[in-house]
Amino acid sequence: MSESTSFVLVAVLLGLGTFLIRFSFILIVDKVTFPEAVVRMLRFIPASVLPAIIVPAVLLHGTDGGPVGLARPVAALVAVLVAWKTRSILVTILSGMGVLWLLRVVL
């Protein structure tokens, strides 16, 4: 078996395995009733995953040209304040990206 054939085979098997794992949860949800404590805990997953994704991207990104990478935290703070005031995803994204681009040009 050539190297490219084995690579394709491994990629297809991994993709199939990932699909089956994710699809199994869709099938299980209708057949299993979770205890109330589990349902309450599951509600907190998005609130805990989102900061775990965003905080490292904001604080640990080392490519900003400004002093100590100040552009990303300031833009994130502006986006949080705009989101809190407007409750609009589009306005939040536009304001955060606008401030980030502006600070990258200025700093």
Accessible surface in RSA format (square Angstrom, percent):
REM  Atomic radii and reference values for relative SASA: ProtOr
REM  Chains: A
REM  Algorithm: Lee & Richards
REM  Probe-radius: 1.40
REM  Slices: 20
REM RES _ NUM      All-atoms   Total-Side   Main-Chain    Non-polar    All polar
REM                ABS   REL    ABS   REL    ABS   REL    ABS   REL    ABS   REL
RES MET A   1   173.39  89.8  83.36  55.2  90.04 214.4  95.84  81.5  77.55 102.7
RES SER A   2    64.30  54.3  48.18  64.3  16.12  37.1  53.29 113.5  11.01  15.4
RES GLU A   3   155.09  89.0 142.40 107.7  12.69  30.2  59.05 114.2  96.04  78.4
RES SER A   4    77.79  65.7  70.06  93.5   7.73  17.8  51.63 110.0  26.16  36.6
RES THR A   5    72.49  51.6  67.29  68.2   5.20  12.4  49.95  67.1  22.55  34.1
RES SER A   6    41.21  34.8  41.09  54.8   0.12   0.3  26.56  56.6  14.66  20.5
RES PHE A   7   144.76  72.4 139.02  86.1   5.74  14.9 144.63  87.7   0.14   0.4
RES VAL A   8    86.60  57.0  85.70  77.6   0.90   2.2  86.60  75.2   0.00   0.0
RES LEU A   9    82.94  46.2  79.93  57.2   3.01   7.6  82.72  58.1   0.22   0.6
RES VAL A  10    80.56  53.0  79.82  72.3   0.73   1.8  80.56  70.0   0.00   0.0
RES ALA A  11    48.35  44.5  34.62  53.4  13.73  31.2  39.87  56.1   8.49  22.5
RES VAL A  12    91.31  60.1  83.72  75.8   7.59  18.3  89.93  78.1   1.38   3.7
RES LEU A  13   100.17  55.8  92.18  65.9   7.99  20.1  92.45  64.9   7.72  20.8
RES LEU A  14   120.27  67.0 117.06  83.7   3.21   8.1 119.20  83.7   1.07   2.9
RES GLY A  15    40.79  50.3   0.00   N/A  40.79  50.3  34.63  95.0   6.16  13.8
RES LEU A  16    95.23  53.0  88.88  63.6   6.36  16.0  92.70  65.1   2.53   6.8
RES GLY A  17    28.66  35.3   0.00   N/A  28.66  35.3  27.94  76.7   0.72   1.6
RES THR A  18    63.73  45.3  59.98  60.8   3.75   8.9  36.73  49.3  27.00  40.8
RES PHE A  19   115.79  57.9 111.28  68.9   4.51  11.7 115.44  70.0   0.35   1.0
RES LEU A  20    98.39  54.8  93.99  67.2   4.40  11.1  94.39  66.3   4.00  10.8
RES ILE A  21   112.77  64.2 109.39  81.5   3.38   8.1 112.65  81.1   0.12   0.3
RES ARG A  22   168.20  70.6 162.85  83.0   5.35  12.7  53.88  73.6 114.31  69.3
RES PHE A  23    78.62  39.3  77.04  47.7   1.58   4.1  78.37  47.5   0.25   0.7
RES SER A  24    40.53  34.2  38.45  51.3   2.08   4.8  31.89  67.9   8.64  12.1
RES PHE A  25   128.87  64.5 128.13  79.4   0.74   1.9 128.38  77.8   0.49   1.4
RES ILE A  26   115.86  65.9 107.49  80.1   8.37  20.2 110.95  79.9   4.91  13.3
RES LEU A  27    90.07  50.2  87.22  62.4   2.85   7.2  89.66  63.0   0.40   1.1
RES ILE A  28    75.21  42.8  74.20  55.3   1.01   2.4  75.21  54.2   0.00   0.0
RES VAL A  29    88.82  58.4  78.91  71.4   9.91  23.9  78.91  68.6   9.91  26.9
RES ASP A  30   129.84  91.0  93.80  93.4  36.04  85.2  28.55  67.2 101.30 101.0
RES LYS A  31   163.34  79.7 126.79  77.8  36.55  87.0 103.54  93.2  59.81  63.7
RES VAL A  32    67.93  44.7  59.25  53.6   8.68  20.9  62.33  54.2   5.60  15.2
RES THR A  33   132.34  94.1 109.96 111.5  22.37  53.3  83.10 111.6  49.23  74.4
RES PHE A  34    86.07  43.1  65.64  40.7  20.43  53.2  66.10  40.1  19.97  57.2
RES PRO A  35    86.37  62.9  73.91  67.4  12.46  45.3  86.03  71.0   0.34   2.1
RES GLU A  36   103.02  59.1  93.68  70.9   9.34  22.2  50.31  97.3  52.72  43.0
RES ALA A  37    48.13  44.3  45.43  70.1   2.71   6.2  45.55  64.1   2.58   6.8
RES VAL A  38    46.06  30.3  46.06  41.7   0.00   0.0  46.06  40.0   0.00   0.0
RES VAL A  39    53.25  35.0  53.00  48.0   0.25   0.6  53.00  46.0   0.25   0.7
RES ARG A  40   120.77  50.7 119.94  61.1   0.83   2.0  42.37  57.9  78.40  47.5
RES MET A  41   120.91  62.6 114.84  76.0   6.07  14.5  76.15  64.7  44.77  59.3
RES LEU A  42    83.54  46.5  75.65  54.1   7.90  19.8  75.98  53.4   7.57  20.4
RES ARG A  43   155.75  65.4 131.76  67.2  23.99  57.1  66.66  91.1  89.08  54.0
RES PHE A  44   140.16  70.1 139.60  86.5   0.56   1.5 139.83  84.8   0.33   0.9
RES ILE A  45    85.90  48.9  85.48  63.7   0.42   1.0  85.76  61.8   0.14   0.4
RES PRO A  46    89.94  65.5  80.49  73.4   9.45  34.4  87.88  72.6   2.05  12.7
RES ALA A  47    68.22  62.7  48.20  74.4  20.02  45.5  58.61  82.5   9.61  25.5
RES SER A  48    69.38  58.6  54.05  72.1  15.34  35.3  48.59 103.5  20.79  29.1
RES VAL A  49    70.10  46.1  69.08  62.5   1.01   2.4  70.10  60.9   0.00   0.0
RES LEU A  50   105.40  58.7 104.21  74.5   1.20   3.0 104.99  73.7   0.41   1.1
RES PRO A  51    63.80  46.5  59.46  54.2   4.35  15.8  63.18  52.2   0.63   3.9
RES ALA A  52    66.62  61.3  44.54  68.7  22.08  50.2  54.93  77.4  11.69  31.0
RES ILE A  53   110.96  63.1 101.26  75.4   9.69  23.4 105.86  76.2   5.09  13.8
RES ILE A  54    78.52  44.7  77.81  58.0   0.71   1.7  78.52  56.5   0.00   0.0
RES VAL A  55    73.42  48.3  72.44  65.6   0.98   2.4  73.42  63.8   0.00   0.0
RES PRO A  56    57.18  41.7  53.29  48.6   3.89  14.2  53.97  44.6   3.21  20.0
RES ALA A  57    50.13  46.1  41.01  63.3   9.12  20.7  49.38  69.5   0.75   2.0
RES VAL A  58    26.74  17.6  23.84  21.6   2.90   7.0  23.84  20.7   2.90   7.9
RES LEU A  59   112.52  62.7  84.93  60.8  27.59  69.4  86.09  60.5  26.43  71.1
RES LEU A  60   142.14  79.2 111.63  79.9  30.50  76.7 117.44  82.5  24.70  66.5
RES HIS A  61    67.32  36.8  52.28  36.3  15.04  38.5  33.81  34.8  33.51  39.0
RES GLY A  62    77.22  95.2   0.00   N/A  77.22  95.2  39.78 109.2  37.44  83.8
RES THR A  63   104.08  74.0  73.33  74.3  30.75  73.3  75.56 101.5  28.52  43.1
RES ASP A  64    19.36  13.6   1.07   1.1  18.29  43.2   2.10   4.9  17.26  17.2
RES GLY A  65    76.13  93.9   0.00   N/A  76.13  93.9  39.24 107.7  36.88  82.6
RES GLY A  66    13.69  16.9   0.00   N/A  13.69  16.9   1.74   4.8  11.95  26.8
RES PRO A  67    81.28  59.2  66.68  60.8  14.60  53.1  78.63  64.9   2.65  16.5
RES VAL A  68   155.31 102.2 118.41 107.2  36.90  88.9 133.60 116.1  21.71  58.9
RES GLY A  69    17.81  22.0   0.00   N/A  17.81  22.0   8.70  23.9   9.11  20.4
RES LEU A  70    89.02  49.6  88.09  63.0   0.92   2.3  89.02  62.5   0.00   0.0
RES ALA A  71     1.46   1.3   1.46   2.3   0.00   0.0   1.46   2.1   0.00   0.0
RES ARG A  72    49.92  21.0  47.28  24.1   2.63   6.3   4.93   6.7  44.99  27.3
RES PRO A  73    41.23  30.0  35.31  32.2   5.92  21.5  36.80  30.4   4.43  27.5
RES VAL A  74    52.09  34.3  51.70  46.8   0.39   0.9  52.09  45.3   0.00   0.0
RES ALA A  75     6.21   5.7   5.80   8.9   0.41   0.9   6.10   8.6   0.10   0.3
RES ALA A  76    28.43  26.1  19.87  30.7   8.55  19.5  27.40  38.6   1.03   2.7
RES LEU A  77   106.86  59.5 103.36  73.9   3.50   8.8 106.31  74.7   0.55   1.5
RES VAL A  78    43.24  28.5  42.74  38.7   0.50   1.2  43.24  37.6   0.00   0.0
RES ALA A  79    19.49  17.9  19.30  29.8   0.19   0.4  19.49  27.4   0.00   0.0
RES VAL A  80    94.52  62.2  90.96  82.4   3.56   8.6  93.62  81.3   0.90   2.4
RES LEU A  81    89.77  50.0  89.33  63.9   0.44   1.1  89.66  63.0   0.11   0.3
RES VAL A  82    32.41  21.3  30.10  27.3   2.30   5.6  32.37  28.1   0.04   0.1
RES ALA A  83    35.40  32.6  33.26  51.3   2.14   4.9  33.50  47.2   1.90   5.0
RES TRP A  84   153.92  61.8 141.94  68.7  11.98  28.1 118.41  63.1  35.52  57.6
RES LYS A  85   152.81  74.6 123.05  75.5  29.76  70.9  75.77  68.2  77.04  82.1
RES THR A  86    65.98  46.9  39.77  40.3  26.21  62.5  45.63  61.3  20.36  30.8
RES ARG A  87   191.64  80.5 156.35  79.7  35.29  84.0  67.49  92.2 124.15  75.2
RES SER A  88    37.09  31.3  30.44  40.6   6.65  15.3  23.55  50.1  13.54  19.0
RES ILE A  89   137.42  78.2 130.56  97.3   6.85  16.5 132.47  95.4   4.94  13.4
RES LEU A  90   118.69  66.1 115.30  82.5   3.38   8.5 116.44  81.8   2.25   6.0
RES VAL A  91    66.52  43.8  65.40  59.2   1.13   2.7  66.23  57.5   0.29   0.8
RES THR A  92    24.01  17.1  23.80  24.1   0.22   0.5  22.91  30.8   1.11   1.7
RES ILE A  93    95.80  54.5  89.75  66.9   6.06  14.6  95.65  68.9   0.15   0.4
RES LEU A  94   111.57  62.1 103.42  74.0   8.15  20.5 103.84  72.9   7.73  20.8
RES SER A  95    28.23  23.9  17.11  22.8  11.11  25.6  27.60  58.8   0.63   0.9
RES GLY A  96     9.00  11.1   0.00   N/A   9.00  11.1   8.26  22.7   0.74   1.7
RES MET A  97    74.11  38.4  73.50  48.6   0.61   1.5  46.24  39.3  27.87  36.9
RES GLY A  98    33.70  41.6   0.00   N/A  33.70  41.6  28.83  79.1   4.87  10.9
RES VAL A  99    34.98  23.0  33.90  30.7   1.08   2.6  34.43  29.9   0.55   1.5
RES LEU A 100    18.96  10.6  18.96  13.6   0.00   0.0  18.96  13.3   0.00   0.0
RES TRP A 101   149.75  60.1 148.25  71.8   1.51   3.5 133.55  71.2  16.21  26.3
RES LEU A 102   111.83  62.3 107.52  76.9   4.31  10.8 111.07  78.0   0.76   2.0
RES LEU A 103    34.99  19.5  34.99  25.0   0.00   0.0  34.99  24.6   0.00   0.0
RES ARG A 104   104.86  44.0  81.50  41.5  23.36  55.6  37.15  50.8  67.71  41.0
RES VAL A 105   127.64  84.0  98.18  88.9  29.46  71.0 104.82  91.1  22.82  61.9
RES VAL A 106   102.79  67.6  72.51  65.6  30.28  73.0  78.16  67.9  24.63  66.8
RES LEU A 107    79.75  44.4  37.56  26.9  42.19 106.1  56.84  39.9  22.91  61.6
END  Absolute sums over single chains surface
CHAIN  1 A     8857.6       7557.4       1300.2       7060.5       1797.0
END  Absolute sums over all chains
TOTAL          8857.6       7557.4       1300.2       7060.5       1797.0
